[in-house]
């Protein structure tokens, strides 16, 4: 653990927080740890919206249930 923390330029206590998934740890720290572990390819999956099924479900729920198309003027009555 000491070597890992040293290579990621963080303290051992911060590394423990990373292992627990502490939300107070910055994304940069997580990126550093992934780099040390050789898992930088996982960073792209982290920010890829297509990989976030919960986020997609929440976005779909917020979509309007019905879309109304606005009607235009009838028979040119308002035409100038």
ABEGO torsion letter per residue (X at the ends): XAAAAAAAGBBAAAAAAAAAGBAABBAAAAAAAAAAAGAAAAAAAAABAAABAAAAAAAAAABBABBBBBBBBBGGAABX
